[in-house]
Amino acid sequence: MIKQAYEDLSKINLLDFSKKSILIIGAGYIAREYAIALSKLKISNVTILGKSKKNLEKFKEFSNFKIITGGYEKNLSKIKKKDLVIVATPIQELMSVTKKVIENEHGRILIEKPGSIFKNDLIELEQLIKKQKVRIGYNRLFYPSFHKLKLLSDNDGGITSCKFDFTEWLHTIGVEKLDDEICKRWGISNSLHVISMALELIGMPKEMNSFQSGNLEWHPTGSIFVGSGISQKNIPFSYHSNWGGGGRWGIEVVTKSNIYRLTPLEKLFVSKKGSIEWKEVPLQPAFSNVKVGIAEEVATMLSDKLDKKIGMVTMKDAIKFNEIAEKIFGYYN
């Protein structure tokens, strides 16, 4: 199954989605990345629904896409049902928009990560879902590097231990431009991308000890986060994050034969047993010049066969991710 998933992902560019219809709600950076991905998939029946004409100016190059201004509250009910609705608004708006999409009975919904910074929001949303297929868009779980690592570690007999780092660069976070609640839960807003990858590799924790230290005015629970535990697959793990230092996101796993490293996450390196040399593992991405994982997410949402083999983050998964992040960062509802 792991080998098949890797091969299927590398061949997504050969599949035909040209007759599918898509609605993107949102007009920011990530919405534009979805628009680029849809172009790569040769999907032309695309509607982009945004609030202001100024933001939607970014989509002028997509001349065959339909652009609607005025926001979702005013226009969503007027739009015909689509094969897929992509909710790509700012994080603080994701829940209210998705509820409206469900209310309008669209069948397949892809919500940008993390869905919500509050676990209870996701629990409430899960209860509203009837027959809809709703998934959370963690695009890094579709990186070729990630799926190659899953394949190689499985060939080695499985992962025996794992460590990961989700350090943030404080000097690059423009907190003055961000919503206060988003800042207070920055670990879920941003760092959860790395944490989710590690957990997808080793399984959810069954035991975990977490420690927070440091102090930030905009992030009251701290700036240093370290911990360790053991997963439900009985894989020991440790993590480290010091927002006041340098470094970058990364994941390292050990097997009986090799050590593998995702640093940066888009690339995979291997150091064989008995060696200290790191060699880059060749990858086979399905697309170029597009944000990695986005087109793969869309294709998986549109194909039930792909979804069964690869799987996306369900509401239950997203709830668990938030729950674990709450413990790592010391958040409480």
N, C-alpha and C positions, 0 to 999 in steps of 0.2 A: 504493500500500500504506500509506504514512504517513497519507494523508487518510482512508482507510478505517478504520485503527486508531483514529484520533481520533474519528471518528463512532461507531464501535462502542462505544467506552468511554463516550461520553456517553449511550448508549441502553441500557446494561446494566440499568437499573432496569425496562426493559420486558420483559426475558427472564424465563422461568418456570423457577425452580429448586426449586419448592416440594416436589417429590417426592424430592429428593436427601437423603442421610443423611450427617451430619458427626460426626466425633469430634474434640474439642479436648482435647489433653493439656496441662495447666497450669492454674493458677488465679490468676495474677498480673494485672498491669495490661494487658498486651498480649492475654492470653487473653480478658479481658473486652471489649476492643475488637473482637476477632473475634466474640464473642457478639452484640454490638450490630450488627455488619455482617451477620451471618446473619439477624438479625431483620429488617433492612432488605431483605434478599433474600427474605424470607418463607419461610425454611427453618425448619421446626419440629422435624424429626427430628434433634435435636442431642443428643449425649452429651458431658458435660464431666467429664473424669477428672482429679482433683487429689489431693494428699496429705492435706491437713488440712481438717477441717470449718470451721475459722476462716476460711481463705482462700476456701472455697467459699460462705461467707455472702454474698459480693459478687454472687452469681449468683441470689439469691432472686427478683429481679424477673423472671427468665426462667422463669416458672412452667411453661411447656410443655417445657422442656429437662430431660433426665435427668441428675441429678447423682450421681457415684460418688466416694466417698472411699477413701483407702487407697493411692493411688499406682499407677503403671503396671505395676510389676513384679508386683504381686499380681493385678491385674485385667485387664490388656490381653488376655491369652489367652482370657478369658471373653466378650469383646465381639465381636459379629458384625461381619463385614466391612462397611465403610462406603464410600460413594462418594469420601470424602476424609477424610484424617487431617491435622489441623493440629497441629504440634509447637510449642507456645508456652511452653516452660519457660525458666528462667534459662539464659543462654548456656552456662555450664559443663556443663549437663545435656543440651543439644540432641543431641549425638552419641550418647550412650548410649541415649537414648529412641528416636531415629530407627532405630538398629540393631535395637532390639527390635520396632519397628513393621514393619521390613522382614522380620525373622524370622517375624513373624506374618502375613506375606504380604498386607498391605494394598496395594492397587494404586496409589493416588494419595496423595502425601505432600507437604505444604507445610511447610517448616521455616522458622522465624523467622530473620531475618537476624542475624548473618552466617553462620549454620550452625556455624561454629567459628572461634576466633581463631587456629587453627593450620592452615596450608595442608595439612600432611601428614594431618591428620584427614579433611579433605575428600577427599583422594586415596584414602585407605583406604575411606571411605564409598562413593565412586564405584565401587570394585571390588566392593562387596557388592550393588549394584543389579543386578537381573536384568531383569524386564519392567516394573518399577515406573516410574511417572512421578514423579520427585522434583524439586522446584524450591525455590529459596530466596526467602523473602518480602521483597524489597526494595520496600516499598510506595511509596516516593517515585518509583519508576520508573513509577508509575501515576497520578501527579498530573496533573490536567487542564492545569496550567501547563506541565509538562514536554512533554506530547504536543502542545500548541498551539505550543510553541517549535520542536519538531521539524518541524511542518507549515509554520510561517511561514518558518523558515530554509531549508527545502527549496524553498519557493516563490521565495525570493530567489536561488536557485542554489547554496545550500549554505553551510556555516560556513567562514570563512577563518582565524579564530583564536579562541582561548578562554583565559580566565583564571578561576580559581576559588579560593575561600577557605573553609577548614574550621576556622576558629578555634573553640576550646573556651573556655568560661567556667570557670576553675579554681574560683572561689568557689561554684559550684553543684554541683560533683561531690563527692558524699558518699563519698569513698574508704574511710572507716572502715566503711562498710556493704557494701562490694563485695569480691568475691574478689580476692586479690592478683594472680593471673594475668590477670584481666580488666583490672585497672588497668594492669599492665605493658604491655598491648597495647590501650590505650584507642583508639588510632588505628583499629584494626580493629573494636573493640567498638562504637564510636560514629561516628567521623569518616568511616568508609568509606561511610556513607550519601550524603554529598555527592560524594565521589570517584567512586562508582559512577555517579551521574547524569552527571557531566562525561564520563566515559569512554564511557557509552552514547551521548552526543551526538557525540563526536569520534572514537571508536574507541580501541582499546588502544594504548599507547605502543609505538613501535618503537625510539625512543631517548629516554632520560630521565636528567637529572642531578639528583640529590637531595642536599640538605644539611640536617643537623640541628644544633641549637645549644640552649643553655640546659640547665638541670638540675632535675630533680624527683626526690625520694626514691622516689616510687611509680611514676614513669615514667622509668626510667634512660636511655633514649635521647634525652631532651631535651624541650623545650617550644616550640621554634621550628622550623618546617619550611618550607623554600622550595625551589623547583625549577622546571625547565622541560624541554621536550622537543618531540618531534614524533610525531604519532600514525600508525598504519598507513594512515590516510586522507590522510596528508600535511598535517595541520592542526597548526600550531605552537600550543603551550599553555604556560601558566605557572601556578604555584599558590603560595599563601602561607598560613601559619597560625602565629599567635603566641598561645599559650595564656595568656600573661601580660598581654595587652592586652584591648581591647574588640572591638567589631565583631560580625559574625554570619556565618552560613553564606551563601554566595552563589555564583552562576555567571553569567558574562557571556560572550556570544559575539558575534562580529562577522561580518556578511555584506557583500556588495558594496553593499547598500542601507541596512542598518540595524544598530543595536546592540540586543541583547536582554539583559535582566537578570532573573534569578530571585533576587530578594532582597526579601522572604523567599522561600523555595523554593516556597511555595504560590501565589505571585502572579507574574505576568509583566508586565514593563514594556518599552516600546520607545522608542528615541530615533532618529529618522529622520536620514539623512545630511544634514549641513548644519544640524542643530538641536542645541541643548543641553538641550531639554526632554524629560522622561521622561513618557510617558503609559501608564496601566495598560491592558492588553489584557483585554477581557471574556472570561470563561471560562464553560463550561457543565458544571458538575459533575453527576454522575448522582444523587448523594445529598447530603443535608444532615444535620447533627448526627451524623456518624460520622467516625472517623479516616480522612482522605483516603487512598485507595488500597487499603484493606483489603478492602472489598467487591469492588472490581475484581479484586484478586488471586484471591479465592475464585471469582468467576465465570469467570475465565480458566482456573483449574485444573479447573473442572467442564465447560468447553466446549472441545473440541479445535479447533473452528473459530476461536474467539477466540484460542487459544494460537498457532495458525499465523499469524494476522495480527499479533498484538501481541507475543507471545513473553515468556517469563519467564526469570529467571536460572537457568540450568542448573547442574549441578555443575561442568562445565568452566568456565563463566563465573565461578562463585564462587571456584574455585581460582585463576583468573587475577587476580581482584580482590584476593584475599589476597596473592598474589605481588607485585603492584604496591605494595600497602600496606606490605609488609615492606621494600621498597626506600625508599619515601617516609619511613617512620618509623625505619629502621635496625634492624628486627627480624631476628633470625636464629633458626632452629629449633635 
